[in-house]
């Protein structure tokens, strides 16, 4: 499951900010906004302006196209100082990852990590990083 | 009933473009945003970016609260070249109004914000003076 790098909570959803259109009409003398936006939300989601953790409401440094993998646990976000790093690889919470990118959010450096699928490579990376004390 | 100054159609609703927060989670192995936003109607109103005519989708130079007055007929929008103007007063579609604002929409088109004169005597005098 995905984990927020700020509050450290496990999350199974995110909040996303989108600009969408709603119908608004006068009902009982007041302008009332419709409950659901006009048209499909899904195609607009790609234009999401911010993505938040639903627990602590911090902005997650992710693009929409990375979200699916993040919620599946294939992409992880981790504060740089919590990772043991060597070149393009990192170990975080006893898992080995390839570093996708470094992103800054409010002065915090967050690593975007992709889980190593190949178990043998993951084991080699993990052994190499945890025995040498690389950083 | 309200009338769009751009397409001239009578409208009983507007579209508001606003920032809304949606929850998104994996369903059936796919990331799906929920259809209903988490925001309250008040939050959606406060976050309105612009208001549009539902007929022609032109941007109307109104905020959410002005949109309410517009749909109630308390505020009228008109293009300057369709009005006969003298100072703060205009005649438009055979009615007389006081100009309460002159706004540009997001496309840069100028629109007059008008309020109908409630006093019939004053309205008649202004109308005679303008026409």
Interface residues (C-beta under 8 A of the other chain):
Chain A: X12 X13 X14 X15 X16 X17 X18 X19 X20 X21 X22 X23 X24 X25 X26 X29 X30 X31 X32 X33 X35 X36 X37 X38 X41 X42 X45 X49 X52 X54 X67 X68 X71 X72
Chain B: X12 X13 X14 X15 X16 X17 X18 X19 X20 X21 X22 X23 X24 X25 X26 X30 X31 X32 X33 X34 X35 X36 X37 X38 X41 X44 X45 X49 X52 X54 X64 X65 X67 X68 X71 X72
